[in-house]
């Protein structure tokens, strides 16, 4: 999903670089909203901004989960299939914004029967995206919440619709 192509506004400061604010994201049949704020959902930053604030930098289109909404920690993102469709979570790439030990990202999925599944990923605190795979329980989801312990970069979120019963072929 090219999430960065969604609705956006920019905060540009020539000396400090560019921080881009994105509204709720709708792409590839999914929506991503921020449950802690309504002014924007996620952000991205350019290399100048990252350098000025001693943040790691990956590329301009890598998104970050902001902080400062209705909670003192990083905000929580809500991911849903458009039109209420069910989906599965496959994988995501994550990194810390700066060198910090003990950062985690907790994902909680709500299934069609309203049961929940949870998985927590521990980040290494060093610069460089880490790839994480969701376990096999993250199928048939109505929604998925992404709650990092601090601001975190994310990219390459892979979500797929589940197979329908009519897609199974018996031999």
N, C-alpha and C positions, 0 to 999 in steps of 0.2 A: 504494500500500500504506500503510495506517495502521500503521506499524511500532511506534509508541509505545504501542499498546494491548496489547502483549505483557506477559509476566511482568515485574514490577518490584518494587523496594523503594525506600524513600526514606531519605536521610540529611538530616534537617532540623536546622538550627541557626538559631534565631530571629534572631540578629544577622547571620549571614552569608548567609542565604537557603537555598534548597532545591536539592540535587543529587540527582537520581533515578538509581538504578542499575537497568538492565534485564538480565535473564537472557537466554539465547539466545532469539532472536526467531523465531516461526513465524507467517507471514501470507501469505495469497493464494497458497498452494502453494509457498512458498519458506521456507528457514531461513537465519538469519544467526547465526553463532557467532564467538567470539573465539578465535583459535588460540594466543594468548599467555597466556590466563588462564582459570580456571574459575569464579571467584567472580561475575563478571558479564560481559556482552558489550559494552554501550554505555551511555552516560549522556546525560542532558539536564539543563539547569539553568534556574532561573527568573531573572527580571530582577534581583532583589536579589543573588543569588549572582554573576551576571555583573558587576554594578556594583561589588561589593566586591572582585573580583579583576581588575578592568579588562579583562574579556572583552567581546567583541562580544555582542550579544543579538539574536536573530531572533524567536523565539516559543518558548513552553514546550515544544512537541512536536518541535522540531528536535533531532536526535540528534547526539552527538559520539562520535568514536573516542577511547577513553581511552589513556593511557600508563601505564607502570609494571607491566605484566605481566612476561613473561619476557625482555623486551627493553627497552633504555633509551630507545628512540624510541617513537612511537605504536604501538599494537598493530595487528595485521593481522586483518581480518575475512574470514570465509569464507562465501560465499553459494552455496547449492545448491538445486536443485529438490527438493521433497519426493518421496519414493519414487523417487529417482534420475532423475527426468525431465529432459530437456534443455531449455535455454532460451536466449534471446538477451538481451543487454544493450543498451538503447537510449540512456539518458541518466541523468544524476545532477546535482544541485545541490550545490556545495561552497563552503565559506568557511573562512578561518582563524579560530582562536579569539580572536586578538588581532593587532595590527599586527605583521607579521613578513614580511620579504622572503624569497624563495627557497623557499617551501613548495610541495611537489608531492604528488600522489597517483598512485600506480602501481597499475594494475589488470592482473591476469594471469588469463586465462581458460584453462581446460583443456577441450579439445574431446572429442568422443566417441571419436576415434581416439588420444587422449592427446597430440596436438600442442598447443602453447601459442600464445596470442596475447597481446601486451602493449601497453598504451597508458598514457602518462603525461600528466597534466594539470598545468599550472603555474598556481598561484593568484596573484592580484595583490597579496595582503597587505593590502588595504584592506577595510573593512567592507562587506558586501553579498554575498549568495549569487551565485555564478556558475554558469551552466548549461553543462554539457559533454555532448557527444554522442559515443557510442562509434562507432568506425568499423565498416564493414560486415563485418569479420572476426569480430566478437563474436557469432556465431550458432552454434547447435548445441553449447552449452557444458554440460559436466557440473558445473563449478564456476567460481567467480570469486573471486579474492582481491583485497581492497582494502587497500593498504598506504600510508597517508599518511606523510609525513616527520615530521610533528608532529601533535598533537591537531588534528582538524578537524571542523567541522560537516558533516553531510550530510543531505539531504532529497530528496524526489521521485525516488527511485531507480526507474527504469522498467525492468522485466524482463518479457519476454513469451515464452511458449512458441513454438517454431518451428512453421512450417506442416508438417503431415505430408504425405507424398507423396499420400495420398488426398484432400488438400485442393486439389490442383491440378486445374483443369478445362481440358481441351484443346478448342479450338474446331474 
